[in-house]
Amino acid sequence: MLALSKERDNFVPEADDLVVELRSVSKYYGEVAAVSNTSIGVRRGELLCLLGPSGCGKTTTLRMVAGFVEPTSGSITINGVDMTRQPPYRRDTGMVFQSYALFPHMTVAQNIEFGLENLKWPRDERKARVEEMLRLVELPHLADRLPAQLSGGQQQRIALARALAMRPAVLLLDEPFSNLDAQLRLRMREELREVVRSVNVTTLFVTHDQEEALAMSDRIVVMNAGQVEQIGTPGEIYESPETPFVAKFIGWCSLLKGTVGPDGSFTSAAGLRLDGNWSAGSATAVIRPEHVRLSTDDASGPSYQGRVLQAHYYGGATRIVLDLNGEQLTMQERFPFWRHPKTGDLLSVTISTDDLRVIPAEEDRR
């Protein structure tokens, strides 16, 4: 049962019961650690995302849960049962592969029915379940088509229907939108989220797309070099990154290294000062584009003169890289076309410190 959190605009489980639990899991290939000492829990009914750059270990982690890769050490439980050494068909999971992996010689209906037939479901029940799944993904009119006759989005939905047909305890998604164009990706991620919500299935999915993770997830696991950097809700990951890697990987930001003085203010290595109430010591300031705004007559806080180094027009907004006192900051503003900034222009900006994140240096966080 899912409840809408009053504190954040995303769904969070009411109970902390874990459907999937990885305890100190590692996977080595020779002396190379693909995943190192990783512990993750997936709560009942939630949609948890494994997010990170290529080679960070997220797909290896997913495949260990699925049973296609055996951990070198650690344990994996599903619904409290140790599945660490069990084959995939004993794990009560359904998987949607990056390539969808539909059988090309079978019709849509036959693809969905395939797993049910292997489980010896009675014929009438199989047919009823196939029809139910086709209605769920809103494609009942395509039951007799072959995969080659479907669009990419339709193939993705059929692969999802096939995975859900057997009522798995856990749904596993490996980069499910990577083969779709930008506009279709946006539409399909909303449709997939609605389908997953409607059947209330615990879901673990992999992506390297930060926007996708923020839009779809209840919680995000940010991975880097085979290890977990941070686990939290989308809001926590974006607004309160715990490491410079998480801050830089999630969305756009400028990272300024410097020092917080006894008065709580931050001074960057190049001398840019930001007033605040942070803990003294070496630190990194995380400045998002929304923290940097054009100065106005009624702006609170000091103004800074910055020279435009780059200006990239994205239609709804322009992303600008400024040089402020030797520091490079990224801002995003909506400019009318007749006064679009150019390289070399001077802009007066204000940096909002209300929600600005300052991360203590690694040695100070230990």
C-alpha positions in Angstrom: 0.0 0.0 0.0 1.5 3.3 -1.1 0.8 6.7 0.5 1.5 10.2 -0.8 4.1 11.9 1.4 3.0 15.3 2.6 6.6 16.5 2.8 7.6 15.5 -0.7 5.9 15.3 -4.1 6.6 11.6 -4.6 5.2 8.3 -3.3 6.9 6.6 -0.4 6.0 3.2 1.2 4.1 3.3 4.5 6.1 0.3 5.8 9.8 -0.4 5.7 9.4 -4.1 4.9 12.0 -5.1 2.3 11.2 -7.3 -0.7 14.8 -7.3 -2.0 17.8 -7.0 0.2 21.5 -7.0 -0.9 23.9 -7.4 2.0 27.6 -6.6 1.5 27.4 -7.8 -2.1 30.6 -7.8 -4.2 31.3 -9.0 -7.7 34.9 -9.4 -8.9 36.2 -10.2 -12.4 39.7 -11.3 -11.6 41.0 -8.5 -9.4 38.6 -5.9 -10.9 35.6 -5.0 -8.7 32.5 -4.4 -10.7 30.5 -4.1 -7.5 32.1 -3.6 -4.1 30.6 -4.2 -0.7 27.1 -2.9 -1.7 24.1 -3.0 0.6 20.7 -2.0 -0.8 17.1 -2.6 0.3 14.0 -2.3 -2.0 10.8 -1.7 -0.1 7.5 -3.3 -0.9 5.7 -1.4 -3.7 8.4 1.2 -4.3 10.2 2.1 -7.5 13.9 2.2 -6.8 16.4 3.4 -9.4 20.0 2.4 -9.8 21.6 5.5 -11.3 25.2 6.1 -12.4 27.6 6.5 -15.3 28.6 3.6 -17.6 30.8 1.1 -15.8 29.6 2.1 -12.3 28.1 -1.4 -11.5 24.4 -0.7 -11.8 23.6 -3.3 -14.5 25.8 -5.9 -12.7 23.8 -5.2 -9.5 20.5 -5.7 -11.4 21.7 -8.9 -13.0 22.8 -10.3 -9.7 19.3 -9.7 -8.4 17.9 -11.4 -11.5 20.3 -14.4 -11.1 22.2 -13.9 -14.3 25.4 -13.0 -12.5 26.5 -14.7 -9.3 28.0 -12.5 -6.6 31.6 -13.2 -5.4 30.5 -12.5 -1.8 27.5 -11.2 0.1 23.9 -12.3 0.0 20.7 -11.5 -1.9 17.3 -12.2 -0.4 13.8 -11.8 -2.0 10.8 -11.8 0.3 13.1 -13.0 3.1 14.4 -16.1 1.2 18.1 -16.3 0.4 18.4 -16.4 -3.4 22.1 -15.7 -3.7 22.9 -19.0 -5.5 19.5 -19.7 -6.9 18.9 -19.7 -10.8 16.8 -17.0 -12.4 13.6 -19.1 -12.8 13.4 -19.6 -9.0 13.6 -15.9 -8.0 10.0 -14.8 -8.7 11.3 -11.8 -10.8 10.2 -10.4 -14.2 12.7 -8.6 -16.3 12.5 -6.2 -19.2 15.8 -6.2 -21.1 17.3 -3.2 -22.8 16.7 -4.9 -26.2 13.2 -6.1 -25.1 14.2 -9.6 -26.2 10.8 -10.4 -27.8 10.7 -13.7 -29.7 10.6 -12.6 -33.3 8.7 -15.7 -34.6 5.9 -15.4 -32.0 2.9 -13.1 -32.1 2.4 -10.5 -29.4 -0.1 -12.7 -27.6 2.3 -15.7 -27.8 5.2 -13.7 -26.4 3.1 -12.7 -23.4 1.8 -16.3 -22.9 5.2 -17.9 -23.2 6.2 -17.8 -19.5 2.7 -18.8 -18.4 2.8 -21.9 -20.6 6.2 -22.9 -19.1 4.6 -22.6 -15.7 1.8 -25.0 -16.8 -1.0 -22.5 -16.4 -4.3 -23.9 -17.7 -5.1 -22.7 -21.2 -8.2 -20.7 -20.3 -6.3 -18.9 -17.5 -3.4 -18.2 -19.9 -5.7 -16.6 -22.4 -7.5 -14.5 -19.8 -4.1 -13.3 -18.4 -2.8 -12.4 -21.9 -6.0 -10.4 -22.5 -5.7 -8.7 -19.1 -2.1 -7.7 -19.8 -2.9 -6.4 -23.3 -5.6 -4.2 -21.8 -3.2 -3.0 -19.1 -0.7 -1.7 -21.7 -3.6 -0.6 -24.0 -2.6 -2.7 -27.0 -5.3 -5.4 -27.3 -5.6 -4.7 -31.0 -2.0 -5.9 -31.6 -2.4 -9.4 -30.2 -1.8 -11.1 -33.6 1.1 -9.0 -34.8 4.8 -10.0 -34.8 7.4 -7.9 -33.0 8.9 -6.7 -36.3 5.5 -5.0 -37.0 5.6 -3.0 -33.8 7.1 0.4 -33.1 9.8 0.8 -30.4 7.3 2.0 -27.9 4.9 -0.8 -28.6 7.7 -3.4 -28.2 8.6 -1.8 -24.9 5.0 -2.1 -23.6 4.7 -5.7 -24.8 8.0 -6.6 -23.1 6.6 -5.1 -19.9 3.3 -7.0 -20.3 5.2 -10.2 -20.7 7.2 -9.5 -17.5 4.1 -8.7 -15.5 2.0 -11.6 -16.8 3.5 -14.0 -14.2 2.8 -11.7 -11.3 6.4 -11.4 -10.2 7.3 -10.3 -6.7 9.9 -7.9 -8.3 10.0 -6.2 -11.7 13.5 -5.6 -13.1 14.1 -3.0 -15.8 17.4 -2.6 -17.6 17.6 0.8 -19.3 14.1 0.2 -20.7 14.0 3.5 -22.7 17.4 3.5 -24.2 16.3 2.5 -27.7 13.6 5.2 -27.9 13.8 8.7 -29.3 13.6 11.7 -27.0 9.9 12.4 -27.3 8.9 8.8 -27.1 11.1 8.3 -24.0 9.2 11.1 -22.2 5.8 9.6 -23.0 6.8 6.0 -22.3 8.3 6.7 -18.9 5.0 8.3 -17.8 3.0 5.3 -19.1 5.4 2.8 -17.5 5.1 4.5 -14.2 1.3 4.4 -14.4 1.3 0.7 -15.3 3.7 -0.2 -12.4 1.7 1.9 -10.0 -1.6 0.3 -11.1 -0.3 -3.3 -10.3 1.6 -2.1 -7.2 4.7 -4.2 -8.1 8.1 -3.7 -6.4 10.3 -2.3 -9.1 14.1 -2.0 -9.5 15.3 -0.2 -12.6 18.6 0.9 -14.1 19.3 4.1 -16.0 22.1 6.6 -16.6 19.6 9.3 -17.4 19.3 11.7 -14.4 16.1 13.3 -15.5 14.5 9.9 -15.9 15.5 8.8 -12.4 14.2 12.0 -10.8 10.9 11.8 -12.6 10.1 8.1 -12.0 11.7 7.0 -8.7 10.6 6.8 -5.1 14.2 6.5 -4.2 17.5 6.7 -6.1 20.7 4.8 -5.5 23.6 6.7 -7.0 26.5 4.4 -7.8 30.1 5.2 -8.8 33.0 2.9 -9.4 31.1 -0.1 -8.1 30.0 1.5 -4.8 27.0 3.4 -3.5 27.5 7.1 -3.2 24.1 8.0 -1.8 20.6 6.6 -1.4 17.6 9.0 -1.0 14.4 10.4 -2.5 14.8 12.4 -5.7 14.5 15.6 -3.6 17.2 14.5 -1.2 19.5 13.5 -3.9 19.1 16.8 -5.8 18.8 19.2 -3.0 21.1 17.6 -0.4 23.9 15.7 -2.2 26.3 14.2 0.2 29.4 14.1 -2.1 30.7 16.2 -4.9 30.2 13.3 -7.3 26.4 13.1 -6.5 26.1 16.9 -6.9 27.8 16.9 -10.2 26.1 13.8 -11.6 22.6 14.9 -10.7 21.6 17.9 -12.8 23.7 20.9 -13.6 25.8 22.6 -10.9 29.1 24.5 -10.3 31.4 23.1 -7.6 33.6 25.7 -5.8 36.3 24.5 -3.5 37.1 26.7 -0.6 36.8 27.3 3.2 34.0 28.1 5.6 35.3 30.6 8.2 34.5 31.0 11.9 31.6 33.4 10.9 29.9 30.6 8.8 30.6 32.3 5.4 32.1 30.4 2.5 35.1 31.8 0.5 36.1 30.0 -2.6 39.8 29.4 -3.6 39.5 32.4 -6.0 38.1 34.7 -3.3 34.3 34.6 -4.1 32.5 35.1 -0.8 29.1 33.7 0.0 27.4 34.6 3.3 25.8 31.8 5.3 25.9 29.8 8.4 27.8 26.7 7.5 30.2 24.6 9.6 33.8 25.8 9.6 36.5 24.0 7.7 37.4 23.0 4.1 34.3 22.6 2.0 32.8 22.5 -1.5 29.9 24.8 -2.4 27.3 23.2 -4.7 25.7 26.1 -6.8 22.8 25.0 -9.0 21.8 27.2 -12.0 18.6 28.2 -10.1 20.8 29.7 -7.3 22.2 32.3 -9.8 19.8 35.0 -10.9 20.0 38.3 -12.7 20.2 41.1 -10.1 17.2 43.4 -9.7 16.8 46.6 -7.7 15.1 44.8 -4.9 17.4 41.8 -4.8 18.5 40.6 -1.4 22.2 39.9 -0.9 25.3 41.2 -2.8 25.5 41.4 -6.6 28.4 40.1 -8.6 29.7 41.1 -12.0 30.2 38.2 -14.3 31.5 37.9 -17.8 29.7 35.5 -20.2 32.0 32.7 -21.3 29.3 30.6 -23.0 25.6 31.0 -23.8 23.6 28.1 -25.0 20.0 28.6 -26.2 17.5 25.8 -25.3 14.2 27.4 -26.4 12.6 27.8 -23.0 15.8 29.1 -21.3 19.4 29.9 -22.0 22.2 28.2 -20.0 25.0 30.6 -19.4 28.5 30.0 -18.1 29.9 33.1 -16.2 33.3 34.0 -15.0 32.9 35.5 -11.5 36.1 36.6 -9.8 38.0 33.7 -11.5 35.2 31.1 -10.7 33.0 29.6 -13.4 29.3 29.5 -12.5 26.4 28.2 -14.6 23.1 30.0 -14.5 19.8 29.5 -16.5 17.5 32.3 -17.5 14.8 33.2 -19.9 15.9 36.0 -22.2 13.9 37.7 -24.9 15.6 37.0 -28.3 16.4 40.7 -28.8 18.7 40.8 -25.7 20.1 37.3 -25.7 23.6 37.5 -24.0 26.7 37.0 -26.1 30.2 35.8 -25.2 32.0 38.7 -23.5 28.9 40.5 -22.1 28.9 41.6 -18.5 25.9 40.5 -16.3 25.1 41.5 -12.8 23.9 38.5 -10.8 22.8 37.5 -7.3 23.6 34.2 -5.7 20.9 32.9 -3.5 22.3 31.1 -0.5 19.0 30.1 1.1 19.0 26.5 -0.3 22.7 26.4 -1.3 24.5 23.2 -0.3 28.0 23.4 1.2 29.6 19.9 1.6 32.4 19.5 4.1 35.7 18.2 2.8 36.1 14.4 2.9 38.4 14.5 5.9 36.0 16.6 7.9 33.0 14.3 7.1 34.6 11.3 8.7 
